Amino acid sequence: MKTYRCLVCGYIHEGSEPPESCPICGVPSSEVLKVLGLDLFSIGECMPRDENCIQYEREAPGSYVLFVFREGRMVGSIVIGDKALAAKAKQAVEKGFNYTEHNGDVEGIIRQIS
């Protein structure tokens, strides 16, 4: 059995896997992995479950960014190849960052969460 600690409120969970989100403060679990030498970060809902989700993504050599919003609130993200942006995306999902300018501008989202 493993122990997992919420980095926001300090809740301790014991089990074979971390919970999907903290049962106390609701912050989603996040993961950081190394894939082909690149840091891969994911948090929250990365695969939209319904038509109420909007995705914004950007792909470039050595990097990838995906932001998922539901009703204007950031509910998930994947970031590959950019540790600094991964940290900002994590905070944005944990705080429920609100973005209502639905024009598909990933750079605009990055500017706002920075």
C-alpha positions as CSV (number, residue, x, y, z in Angstrom):
1,M,0.0,0.0,0.0
2,K,1.3,3.5,-0.9
3,T,0.6,6.8,0.7
4,Y,-0.4,9.9,-1.4
5,R,-0.5,13.4,0.0
6,C,-2.5,16.3,-1.5
7,L,-0.1,19.2,-2.1
8,V,-2.8,21.8,-1.6
9,C,-4.6,20.8,1.7
10,G,-2.3,18.0,3.0
11,Y,-4.9,15.2,2.9
12,I,-3.3,11.7,3.2
13,H,-4.6,8.9,1.1
14,E,-3.5,5.3,1.4
15,G,-4.0,2.8,-1.4
16,S,-2.5,1.3,-4.5
17,E,-3.4,4.3,-6.7
18,P,-4.0,8.0,-5.9
19,P,-7.6,9.2,-5.9
20,E,-8.8,11.0,-9.1
21,S,-9.1,14.1,-7.0
22,C,-8.7,15.1,-3.3
23,P,-11.8,14.2,-1.4
24,I,-11.2,17.2,0.9
25,C,-10.4,20.1,-1.5
26,G,-11.3,18.6,-4.9
27,V,-7.9,19.3,-6.6
28,P,-7.3,16.7,-9.3
29,S,-4.4,14.3,-9.1
30,S,-1.5,15.1,-11.4
31,E,1.4,13.1,-12.9
32,V,4.9,13.9,-14.3
33,L,6.6,11.3,-16.4
34,K,9.7,11.2,-18.6
35,V,8.9,10.1,-22.2
36,L,11.6,9.8,-24.8
37,G,13.7,12.3,-22.7
38,L,10.9,14.9,-22.5
39,D,8.9,15.7,-19.3
40,L,5.2,14.8,-19.7
41,F,2.8,16.4,-17.3
42,S,-0.9,15.7,-17.0
43,I,-3.7,16.8,-14.7
44,G,-7.4,16.6,-14.5
45,E,-9.6,15.7,-17.5
46,C,-7.5,15.3,-20.5
47,M,-10.0,13.5,-22.6
48,P,-13.3,15.5,-22.9
49,R,-16.2,13.4,-21.9
50,D,-19.0,15.4,-23.5
51,E,-19.8,18.3,-25.9
52,N,-19.5,20.8,-23.0
53,C,-15.7,20.6,-23.1
54,I,-13.5,22.7,-25.4
55,Q,-9.9,21.8,-26.1
56,Y,-7.1,24.1,-27.1
57,E,-3.9,22.5,-28.3
58,R,-0.5,23.4,-29.8
59,E,2.1,21.0,-31.2
60,A,5.7,21.9,-32.0
61,P,8.9,20.0,-32.3
62,G,9.8,18.8,-28.8
63,S,6.7,20.2,-27.2
64,Y,2.9,19.7,-26.9
65,V,0.3,21.6,-25.0
66,L,-3.4,20.7,-24.4
67,F,-5.8,22.7,-22.3
68,V,-9.3,21.4,-21.6
69,F,-12.1,23.7,-20.5
70,R,-15.7,23.0,-19.3
71,E,-18.0,26.0,-19.0
72,G,-15.1,28.4,-19.2
73,R,-13.1,26.7,-16.4
74,M,-9.9,24.9,-17.0
75,V,-10.4,21.2,-15.9
76,G,-7.4,19.5,-17.4
77,S,-4.1,19.9,-19.2
78,I,-1.2,18.0,-20.8
79,V,2.2,19.6,-21.2
80,I,5.2,17.9,-22.8
81,G,8.6,19.5,-22.9
82,D,8.1,22.6,-20.7
83,K,8.4,22.2,-16.9
84,A,7.7,25.9,-16.2
85,L,4.4,25.8,-18.2
86,A,3.5,22.5,-16.6
87,A,3.7,24.2,-13.2
88,K,1.5,27.0,-14.4
89,A,-1.0,24.7,-15.9
90,K,-1.2,22.7,-12.6
91,Q,-1.9,25.9,-10.7
92,A,-4.5,27.0,-13.3
93,V,-6.4,23.6,-13.0
94,E,-6.2,23.6,-9.2
95,K,-7.6,27.1,-9.0
96,G,-10.2,26.6,-11.7
97,F,-8.8,29.2,-14.0
98,N,-11.6,30.9,-15.9
99,Y,-11.1,31.6,-19.6
100,T,-14.0,32.8,-21.7
101,E,-12.3,34.1,-24.8
102,H,-13.0,31.0,-26.9
103,N,-11.0,31.9,-29.9
104,G,-8.6,28.9,-29.9
105,D,-5.6,30.9,-28.9
106,V,-3.3,28.7,-26.9
107,E,-0.7,31.5,-26.6
108,G,-3.4,33.8,-25.1
109,I,-4.2,31.1,-22.5
110,I,-0.5,30.7,-21.7
111,R,-0.1,34.5,-21.3
112,Q,-3.1,34.6,-18.9
113,I,-1.9,31.8,-16.7
114,S,1.7,33.1,-16.5
